[in-house]
């Protein structure tokens, strides 16, 4: 059995350090591709990600910030606390989030759903907001942007990729 050279935490630490030094999204994209190759070449890391898909968020996901710039997705304090709650309490029961605005909950929930959709078999994710146009905005402006920024190595085989749905046929996984 081979020893793991790097951990997911190592990748996140390196990505954060490089981002602080360079603030270069093209370099970050190359780094994320290298991280994806490392994860996929390690059965131990693949197993960790399958068990806890949200681990992909900080090491591989990007988003568009409030200044309309593509940046790596690093969790803020509120998002990190939410992940800790999921780790502690699991996902067998629903979470009801009474939240203030602009804390990043929509973004973190979107990232968690995306991580599950690209990793887990038979996953069905849904996005629903207070109004239809907000639902569509979340799916197109957050979810699809995160998905499109992923390295091709991490994207499952698509059967549908429309304005309303992502469906990955080999995983039988979808997001509507």
C-alpha atoms as a printed R data frame, in Angstrom:
    type eleno elety resid chain resno       x      y       z
1   ATOM     1    CA   UNK     A     1   0.000  0.000   0.000
2   ATOM     2    CA   UNK     A     2   1.424  3.356  -0.994
3   ATOM     3    CA   UNK     A     3   1.708  6.225   1.421
4   ATOM     4    CA   UNK     A     4  -0.125  9.447   0.659
5   ATOM     5    CA   UNK     A     5   2.403 12.096  -0.384
6   ATOM     6    CA   UNK     A     6   0.069 14.989   0.204
7   ATOM     7    CA   UNK     A     7  -3.185 15.560   2.028
8   ATOM     8    CA   UNK     A     8  -6.151 17.655   0.947
9   ATOM     9    CA   UNK     A     9  -5.149 20.085   3.692
10  ATOM    10    CA   UNK     A    10  -1.660 20.354   2.144
11  ATOM    11    CA   UNK     A    11  -3.213 21.291  -1.193
12  ATOM    12    CA   UNK     A    12  -5.425 23.953   0.383
13  ATOM    13    CA   UNK     A    13  -2.495 25.424   2.314
14  ATOM    14    CA   UNK     A    14  -0.357 25.565  -0.828
15  ATOM    15    CA   UNK     A    15  -3.152 27.093  -2.901
16  ATOM    16    CA   UNK     A    16  -3.790 29.784  -0.285
17  ATOM    17    CA   UNK     A    17  -0.084 30.587   0.007
18  ATOM    18    CA   UNK     A    18   0.411 30.816  -3.755
19  ATOM    19    CA   UNK     A    19  -2.712 32.952  -4.119
20  ATOM    20    CA   UNK     A    20  -1.478 35.373  -1.437
21  ATOM    21    CA   UNK     A    21   1.881 35.640  -3.207
22  ATOM    22    CA   UNK     A    22   0.656 35.945  -6.805
23  ATOM    23    CA   UNK     A    23  -3.054 36.819  -7.091
24  ATOM    24    CA   UNK     A    24  -2.871 35.261 -10.553
25  ATOM    25    CA   UNK     A    25  -5.969 33.310 -11.606
26  ATOM    26    CA   UNK     A    26  -4.251 31.710 -14.614
27  ATOM    27    CA   UNK     A    27  -1.504 30.356 -12.356
28  ATOM    28    CA   UNK     A    28  -4.181 29.220  -9.889
29  ATOM    29    CA   UNK     A    29  -5.923 27.311 -12.690
30  ATOM    30    CA   UNK     A    30  -2.669 25.491 -13.498
31  ATOM    31    CA   UNK     A    31  -2.160 24.716  -9.804
32  ATOM    32    CA   UNK     A    32  -5.726 23.392  -9.481
33  ATOM    33    CA   UNK     A    33  -5.167 21.124 -12.502
34  ATOM    34    CA   UNK     A    34  -2.029 19.746 -10.841
35  ATOM    35    CA   UNK     A    35  -3.935 19.247  -7.578
36  ATOM    36    CA   UNK     A    36  -6.725 17.414  -9.444
37  ATOM    37    CA   UNK     A    37  -4.161 15.092 -11.070
38  ATOM    38    CA   UNK     A    38  -2.612 14.356  -7.662
39  ATOM    39    CA   UNK     A    39  -5.984 13.620  -6.073
40  ATOM    40    CA   UNK     A    40  -7.064 11.349  -8.932
41  ATOM    41    CA   UNK     A    41  -3.757  9.460  -8.866
42  ATOM    42    CA   UNK     A    42  -4.140  8.578  -5.180
43  ATOM    43    CA   UNK     A    43  -6.757  5.975  -4.219
44  ATOM    44    CA   UNK     A    44  -6.580  7.238  -0.629
45  ATOM    45    CA   UNK     A    45  -7.367 10.833  -1.651
46  ATOM    46    CA   UNK     A    46 -10.107  9.723  -4.044
47  ATOM    47    CA   UNK     A    47 -11.661  7.754  -1.189
48  ATOM    48    CA   UNK     A    48 -11.525 10.808   1.106
49  ATOM    49    CA   UNK     A    49 -13.179 13.020  -1.514
50  ATOM    50    CA   UNK     A    50 -15.901 10.458  -2.212
51  ATOM    51    CA   UNK     A    51 -16.678 10.270   1.505
52  ATOM    52    CA   UNK     A    52 -16.473 14.053   2.002
53  ATOM    53    CA   UNK     A    53 -16.970 15.824  -1.362
54  ATOM    54    CA   UNK     A    54 -16.845 19.287   0.225
55  ATOM    55    CA   UNK     A    55 -13.074 18.765   0.593
56  ATOM    56    CA   UNK     A    56 -12.808 19.751  -3.076
57  ATOM    57    CA   UNK     A    57 -14.116 23.273  -2.472
58  ATOM    58    CA   UNK     A    58 -11.020 25.025  -1.172
59  ATOM    59    CA   UNK     A    59  -8.504 22.997  -3.157
60  ATOM    60    CA   UNK     A    60 -10.240 23.086  -6.547
61  ATOM    61    CA   UNK     A    61 -13.217 25.461  -6.757
62  ATOM    62    CA   UNK     A    62 -13.237 29.063  -7.980
63  ATOM    63    CA   UNK     A    63 -15.933 31.704  -7.949
64  ATOM    64    CA   UNK     A    64 -16.655 35.236  -9.068
65  ATOM    65    CA   UNK     A    65 -16.242 37.689  -6.183
66  ATOM    66    CA   UNK     A    66 -18.211 40.866  -5.485
67  ATOM    67    CA   UNK     A    67 -15.786 42.805  -7.685
68  ATOM    68    CA   UNK     A    68 -16.569 40.466 -10.631
69  ATOM    69    CA   UNK     A    69 -13.132 38.799 -10.508
70  ATOM    70    CA   UNK     A    70 -12.487 35.075 -10.756
71  ATOM    71    CA   UNK     A    71 -10.834 34.002  -7.510
72  ATOM    72    CA   UNK     A    72 -10.167 30.753  -5.651
73  ATOM    73    CA   UNK     A    73 -12.959 29.669  -3.312
74  ATOM    74    CA   UNK     A    74 -11.554 29.940   0.201
75  ATOM    75    CA   UNK     A    75 -14.085 29.602   3.010
76  ATOM    76    CA   UNK     A    76 -14.885 32.598   5.152
77  ATOM    77    CA   UNK     A    77 -15.469 32.142   8.891
78  ATOM    78    CA   UNK     A    78 -19.234 31.584   8.587
79  ATOM    79    CA   UNK     A    79 -18.802 29.076   5.744
80  ATOM    80    CA   UNK     A    80 -16.055 27.204   7.614
81  ATOM    81    CA   UNK     A    81 -18.319 26.977  10.678
82  ATOM    82    CA   UNK     A    82 -21.113 25.549   8.516
83  ATOM    83    CA   UNK     A    83 -18.735 22.887   7.151
84  ATOM    84    CA   UNK     A    84 -17.699 22.065  10.743
85  ATOM    85    CA   UNK     A    85 -21.386 21.633  11.638
86  ATOM    86    CA   UNK     A    86 -21.858 19.250   8.708
87  ATOM    87    CA   UNK     A    87 -18.773 17.304   9.755
88  ATOM    88    CA   UNK     A    88 -20.025 17.091  13.334
89  ATOM    89    CA   UNK     A    89 -23.731 16.413  12.746
90  ATOM    90    CA   UNK     A    90 -23.774 14.798   9.312
91  ATOM    91    CA   UNK     A    91 -26.260 15.234   6.502
92  ATOM    92    CA   UNK     A    92 -29.010 12.755   7.374
93  ATOM    93    CA   UNK     A    93 -31.378 15.519   8.496
94  ATOM    94    CA   UNK     A    94 -32.108 18.840   6.771
95  ATOM    95    CA   UNK     A    95 -30.460 22.051   7.873
96  ATOM    96    CA   UNK     A    96 -32.634 25.108   8.303
97  ATOM    97    CA   UNK     A    97 -30.458 28.191   8.047
98  ATOM    98    CA   UNK     A    98 -31.682 31.475   9.433
99  ATOM    99    CA   UNK     A    99 -29.079 33.716   7.928
100 ATOM   100    CA   UNK     A   100 -28.105 37.276   7.490
101 ATOM   101    CA   UNK     A   101 -27.377 38.523   4.019
102 ATOM   102    CA   UNK     A   102 -23.942 38.558   2.435
103 ATOM   103    CA   UNK     A   103 -22.426 35.808   4.597
104 ATOM   104    CA   UNK     A   104 -21.872 33.438   1.695
105 ATOM   105    CA   UNK     A   105 -24.437 30.772   2.563
106 ATOM   106    CA   UNK     A   106 -25.891 30.584  -0.933
107 ATOM   107    CA   UNK     A   107 -22.365 30.240  -2.296
108 ATOM   108    CA   UNK     A   108 -21.256 27.526   0.141
109 ATOM   109    CA   UNK     A   109 -24.464 25.519  -0.264
110 ATOM   110    CA   UNK     A   110 -24.104 25.804  -4.037
111 ATOM   111    CA   UNK     A   111 -20.493 24.570  -3.802
112 ATOM   112    CA   UNK     A   112 -21.482 21.665  -1.549
113 ATOM   113    CA   UNK     A   113 -24.217 20.589  -3.974
114 ATOM   114    CA   UNK     A   114 -21.803 20.853  -6.913
115 ATOM   115    CA   UNK     A   115 -19.130 18.837  -5.084
116 ATOM   116    CA   UNK     A   116 -21.665 16.101  -4.356
117 ATOM   117    CA   UNK     A   117 -23.037 16.122  -7.908
118 ATOM   118    CA   UNK     A   118 -19.605 15.559  -9.478
119 ATOM   119    CA   UNK     A   119 -18.484 12.921  -6.961
120 ATOM   120    CA   UNK     A   120 -21.414 10.841  -5.723
121 ATOM   121    CA   UNK     A   121 -23.391  8.235  -7.623
122 ATOM   122    CA   UNK     A   122 -27.165  8.649  -7.711
123 ATOM   123    CA   UNK     A   123 -27.011 12.156  -6.241
124 ATOM   124    CA   UNK     A   124 -29.942 14.484  -6.927
125 ATOM   125    CA   UNK     A   125 -29.457 18.147  -6.113
126 ATOM   126    CA   UNK     A   126 -31.995 20.921  -6.397
127 ATOM   127    CA   UNK     A   127 -31.720 24.679  -6.163
128 ATOM   128    CA   UNK     A   128 -34.741 26.628  -5.055
129 ATOM   129    CA   UNK     A   129 -34.995 30.286  -4.097
130 ATOM   130    CA   UNK     A   130 -37.795 32.664  -3.193
131 ATOM   131    CA   UNK     A   131 -38.438 33.527  -6.851
132 ATOM   132    CA   UNK     A   132 -37.864 31.731 -10.128
133 ATOM   133    CA   UNK     A   133 -35.462 34.394 -11.418
134 ATOM   134    CA   UNK     A   134 -33.366 34.072  -8.228
135 ATOM   135    CA   UNK     A   135 -33.268 30.287  -8.641
136 ATOM   136    CA   UNK     A   136 -32.047 30.697 -12.213
137 ATOM   137    CA   UNK     A   137 -29.476 33.307 -11.163
138 ATOM   138    CA   UNK     A   138 -28.040 31.020  -8.484
139 ATOM   139    CA   UNK     A   139 -27.805 28.126 -10.926
140 ATOM   140    CA   UNK     A   140 -26.305 30.107 -13.810
141 ATOM   141    CA   UNK     A   141 -24.268 32.768 -11.971
142 ATOM   142    CA   UNK     A   142 -22.905 30.610  -9.169
143 ATOM   143    CA   UNK     A   143 -23.250 26.909  -9.899
144 ATOM   144    CA   UNK     A   144 -22.423 26.913 -13.591
145 ATOM   145    CA   UNK     A   145 -19.559 29.392 -13.115
146 ATOM   146    CA   UNK     A   146 -18.000 27.127 -10.459
147 ATOM   147    CA   UNK     A   147 -18.555 24.050 -12.601
148 ATOM   148    CA   UNK     A   148 -17.146 25.632 -15.766
149 ATOM   149    CA   UNK     A   149 -14.009 26.745 -13.899
150 ATOM   150    CA   UNK     A   150 -13.167 23.182 -12.837
151 ATOM   151    CA   UNK     A   151 -10.364 21.377 -14.633
152 ATOM   152    CA   UNK     A   152 -11.692 18.915 -17.206
153 ATOM   153    CA   UNK     A   153 -10.240 16.064 -15.121
154 ATOM   154    CA   UNK     A   154 -12.821 16.726 -12.401
155 ATOM   155    CA   UNK     A   155 -15.833 17.060 -14.686
156 ATOM   156    CA   UNK     A   156 -17.868 13.865 -15.044
157 ATOM   157    CA   UNK     A   157 -19.265 12.793 -18.392
158 ATOM   158    CA   UNK     A   158 -22.261 15.009 -19.108
159 ATOM   159    CA   UNK     A   159 -25.500 13.849 -20.594
160 ATOM   160    CA   UNK     A   160 -27.211 17.219 -20.131
161 ATOM   161    CA   UNK     A   161 -25.729 20.633 -19.479
162 ATOM   162    CA   UNK     A   162 -28.549 23.101 -19.953
163 ATOM   163    CA   UNK     A   163 -29.729 26.333 -18.346
164 ATOM   164    CA   UNK     A   164 -31.837 24.275 -15.932
165 ATOM   165    CA   UNK     A   165 -29.925 21.048 -15.386
166 ATOM   166    CA   UNK     A   166 -26.623 19.259 -15.130
167 ATOM   167    CA   UNK     A   167 -26.856 15.478 -15.528
168 ATOM   168    CA   UNK     A   168 -23.839 13.184 -15.327
169 ATOM   169    CA   UNK     A   169 -24.817  9.892 -16.894
170 ATOM   170    CA   UNK     A   170 -22.030  7.621 -15.609
171 ATOM   171    CA   UNK     A   171 -22.730  8.754 -12.044
172 ATOM   172    CA   UNK     A   172 -26.501  8.973 -12.562
173 ATOM   173    CA   UNK     A   173 -26.095 12.266 -10.721
174 ATOM   174    CA   UNK     A   174 -28.044 15.421 -11.407
175 ATOM   175    CA   UNK     A   175 -28.632 18.968 -10.326
176 ATOM   176    CA   UNK     A   176 -31.724 20.921 -11.275
